């Protein structure tokens, strides 16, 4: 399982998103794509909680 954590940036372009994080002194972060799904873990474990996953790809298509 890959764990990625960080701030969420909403911007109309990847370039603007990078500019926002650079201006906020998060120079170590690099925008490489978009968030398509959030899969939380079950409470007290690292087991995926698929029932409570949020699929942004589907939300954006509706």
N, CA, C and O atoms as a DFTB+ gen file, in Angstrom:
248 C
 N C O
     1  1       0.840      -1.175       0.000
     2  2       0.000       0.000       0.000
     3  2       0.888       1.242       0.000
     4  3       1.887       1.304       0.717
     5  1       0.520       2.206      -0.795
     6  2       1.252       3.466      -0.854
     7  2       0.501       4.485      -0.016
     8  3      -0.719       4.614      -0.123
     9  1       1.223       5.199       0.807
    10  2       0.620       6.223       1.658
    11  2       1.099       7.583       1.182
    12  3       2.298       7.863       1.196
    13  1       0.190       8.409       0.771
    14  2       0.529       9.757       0.336
    15  2      -0.324      10.718       1.140
    16  3      -1.542      10.560       1.233
    17  1       0.316      11.701       1.711
    18  2      -0.414      12.654       2.537
    19  2       0.087      14.048       2.215
    20  3       1.251      14.225       1.855
    21  1      -0.753      15.003       2.338
    22  2      -0.345      16.377       2.081
    23  2      -1.545      17.289       2.042
    24  3      -2.672      16.877       2.317
    25  1      -1.286      18.533       1.695
    26  2      -2.369      19.504       1.614
    27  2      -3.105      19.322       0.287
    28  3      -2.547      18.805      -0.681
    29  1      -4.347      19.748       0.260
    30  2      -5.135      19.697      -0.980
    31  2      -5.112      21.078      -1.610
    32  3      -5.324      22.093      -0.947
    33  1      -4.855      21.085      -2.880
    34  2      -4.819      22.331      -3.635
    35  2      -5.890      22.252      -4.717
    36  3      -5.947      21.281      -5.472
    37  1      -6.730      23.269      -4.789
    38  2      -7.706      23.356      -5.872
    39  2      -7.298      24.527      -6.754
    40  3      -7.247      25.674      -6.310
    41  1      -7.007      24.213      -8.011
    42  2      -6.587      25.240      -8.963
    43  2      -7.015      24.801     -10.357
    44  3      -7.133      23.604     -10.619
    45  1      -7.248      25.754     -11.253
    46  2      -7.697      25.397     -12.601
    47  2      -6.611      24.730     -13.449
    48  3      -6.932      24.035     -14.413
    49  1      -5.328      24.929     -13.108
    50  2      -4.240      24.295     -13.860
    51  2      -3.212      23.740     -12.888
    52  3      -3.126      24.171     -11.738
    53  1      -2.424      22.768     -13.373
    54  2      -1.355      22.203     -12.544
    55  2      -0.282      23.256     -12.276
    56  3       0.318      23.273     -11.202
    57  1      -0.043      24.129     -13.248
    58  2       0.966      25.178     -13.075
    59  2       0.575      26.132     -11.945
    60  3       1.411      26.508     -11.124
    61  1      -0.691      26.517     -11.913
    62  2      -1.162      27.405     -10.854
    63  2      -1.119      26.700      -9.502
    64  3      -0.786      27.317      -8.490
    65  1      -1.452      25.419      -9.480
    66  2      -1.363      24.653      -8.230
    67  2       0.077      24.632      -7.723
    68  3       0.309      24.784      -6.524
    69  1       1.050      24.446      -8.622
    70  2       2.457      24.451      -8.224
    71  2       2.861      25.818      -7.698
    72  3       3.602      25.918      -6.719
    73  1       2.379      26.866      -8.341
    74  2       2.688      28.228      -7.885
    75  2       2.132      28.478      -6.480
    76  3       2.784      29.113      -5.651
    77  1       0.930      27.976      -6.223
    78  2       0.317      28.145      -4.901
    79  2       1.157      27.460      -3.830
    80  3       1.435      28.057      -2.790
    81  1       1.565      26.213      -4.068
    82  2       2.340      25.526      -3.023
    83  2       3.728      26.139      -2.874
    84  3       4.279      26.148      -1.773
    85  1       4.306      26.654      -3.967
    86  2       5.604      27.330      -3.863
    87  2       5.480      28.598      -3.024
    88  3       6.350      28.894      -2.205
    89  1       4.388      29.352      -3.231
    90  2       4.169      30.584      -2.469
    91  2       3.894      30.318      -0.989
    92  3       4.097      31.196      -0.151
    93  1       3.434      29.112      -0.670
    94  2       3.153      28.738       0.721
    95  2       4.340      28.022       1.366
    96  3       4.201      27.417       2.429
    97  1       5.512      28.091       0.718
    98  2       6.756      27.488       1.228
    99  2       6.705      25.965       1.317
   100  3       7.332      25.371       2.193
   101  1       5.965      25.342       0.420
   102  2       5.970      23.884       0.303
   103  2       6.797      23.496      -0.926
   104  3       6.340      22.723      -1.768
   105  1       8.007      24.034      -1.022
   106  2       8.850      23.841      -2.207
   107  2       9.217      22.375      -2.438
   108  3       9.582      21.998      -3.552
   109  1       9.123      21.554      -1.405
   110  2       9.465      20.139      -1.530
   111  2       8.359      19.346      -2.219
   112  3       8.579      18.201      -2.613
   113  1       7.176      19.936      -2.369
   114  2       6.067      19.250      -3.030
   115  2       6.071      19.578      -4.511
   116  3       6.374      20.703      -4.909
   117  1       5.732      18.586      -5.326
   118  2       5.658      18.775      -6.767
   119  2       4.320      18.220      -7.253
   120  3       3.948      17.095      -6.920
   121  1       3.613      19.004      -8.029
   122  2       2.337      18.562      -8.587
   123  2       2.646      17.601      -9.742
   124  3       3.312      17.972     -10.709
   125  1       2.160      16.381      -9.630
   126  2       2.425      15.381     -10.678
   127  2       1.142      14.776     -11.235
   128  3       1.196      13.998     -12.187
   129  1       0.013      15.111     -10.676
   130  2      -1.240      14.542     -11.152
   131  2      -2.385      15.046     -10.313
   132  3      -2.240      15.990      -9.536
   133  1      -3.520      14.410     -10.477
   134  2      -4.678      14.841      -9.718
   135  2      -5.181      13.711      -8.831
   136  3      -4.965      12.531      -9.106
   137  1      -5.844      14.101      -7.779
   138  2      -6.431      13.142      -6.847
   139  2      -7.663      12.529      -7.507
   140  3      -8.583      13.246      -7.903
   141  1      -7.679      11.204      -7.624
   142  2      -8.823      10.559      -8.251
   143  2      -9.644       9.739      -7.276
   144  3     -10.824       9.488      -7.521
   145  1      -9.034       9.314      -6.163
   146  2      -9.785       8.509      -5.205
   147  2      -9.142       8.603      -3.831
   148  3      -7.917       8.622      -3.705
   149  1      -9.980       8.663      -2.806
   150  2      -9.524       8.599      -1.416
   151  2     -10.032       7.302      -0.822
   152  3     -11.226       7.007      -0.886
   153  1      -9.140       6.534      -0.249
   154  2      -9.522       5.277       0.387
   155  2      -9.061       5.334       1.834
   156  3      -7.877       5.145       2.115
   157  1      -9.978       5.591       2.748
   158  2      -9.574       5.660       4.153
   159  2      -9.261       4.266       4.706
   160  3      -9.615       3.247       4.112
   161  1      -8.607       4.255       5.828
   162  2      -8.341       2.979       6.506
   163  2      -9.421       2.728       7.546
   164  3     -10.020       3.662       8.080
   165  1      -9.660       1.456       7.825
   166  2     -10.578       1.121       8.904
   167  2      -9.966       1.591      10.216
   168  3      -8.748       1.559      10.389
   169  1     -10.806       2.018      11.123
   170  2     -10.357       2.602      12.382
   171  2      -9.392       1.663      13.116
   172  3      -9.687       0.487      13.327
   173  1      -8.248       2.205      13.494
   174  2      -7.264       1.451      14.264
   175  2      -6.440       0.466      13.463
   176  3      -5.763      -0.385      14.039
   177  1      -6.487       0.565      12.113
   178  2      -5.708      -0.375      11.301
   179  2      -5.257       0.310      10.017
   180  3      -5.600       1.464       9.760
   181  1      -4.497      -0.407       9.226
   182  2      -4.104       0.072       7.906
   183  2      -4.861      -0.668       6.810
   184  3      -4.481      -0.620       5.640
   185  1      -5.937      -1.353       7.197
   186  2      -6.759      -2.085       6.242
   187  2      -7.667      -1.099       5.505
   188  3      -8.341      -0.293       6.147
   189  1      -7.697      -1.148       4.165
   190  2      -8.531      -0.216       3.399
   191  2     -10.014      -0.372       3.724
   192  3     -10.519      -1.487       3.860
   193  1     -10.694       0.746       3.844
   194  2     -12.137       0.769       4.079
   195  2     -12.808       1.118       2.753
   196  3     -13.191       2.265       2.525
   197  1     -12.946       0.121       1.883
   198  2     -13.465       0.342       0.542
   199  2     -14.883       0.888       0.544
   200  3     -15.263       1.609      -0.379
   201  1     -15.676       0.559       1.563
   202  2     -17.060       1.031       1.632
   203  2     -17.146       2.551       1.727
   204  3     -18.105       3.152       1.244
   205  1     -16.153       3.167       2.343
   206  2     -16.172       4.619       2.532
   207  2     -15.217       5.358       1.599
   208  3     -14.861       6.509       1.851
   209  1     -14.808       4.700       0.531
   210  2     -13.921       5.350      -0.443
   211  2     -14.682       6.441      -1.187
   212  3     -15.885       6.321      -1.419
   213  1     -13.983       7.489      -1.555
   214  2     -14.562       8.588      -2.333
   215  2     -13.885       8.572      -3.702
   216  3     -12.670       8.748      -3.800
   217  1     -14.670       8.361      -4.751
   218  2     -14.154       8.306      -6.114
   219  2     -14.416       9.649      -6.790
   220  3     -15.532       9.908      -7.240
   221  1     -13.397      10.503      -6.863
   222  2     -13.553      11.830      -7.441
   223  2     -13.754      11.775      -8.953
   224  3     -14.381      12.662      -9.532
   225  1     -13.228      10.742      -9.584
   226  2     -13.421      10.575     -11.020
   227  2     -14.906      10.457     -11.347
   228  3     -15.394      11.102     -12.275
   229  1     -15.624       9.632     -10.583
   230  2     -17.058       9.466     -10.804
   231  2     -17.822      10.731     -10.433
   232  3     -18.765      11.110     -11.128
   233  1     -17.425      11.387      -9.345
   234  2     -18.103      12.612      -8.936
   235  2     -17.985      13.694      -9.991
   236  3     -18.943      14.427     -10.240
   237  1     -16.807      13.802     -10.620
   238  2     -16.574      14.827     -11.625
   239  2     -17.298      14.553     -12.941
   240  3     -17.519      15.475     -13.726
   241  1     -17.671      13.297     -13.191
   242  2     -18.365      12.951     -14.425
   243  2     -19.870      13.175     -14.328
   244  3     -20.557      13.177     -15.349
   245  1     -20.385      13.362     -13.134
   246  2     -21.835      13.566     -12.967
   247  2     -22.197      15.010     -13.060
   248  3     -23.371      15.361     -12.943
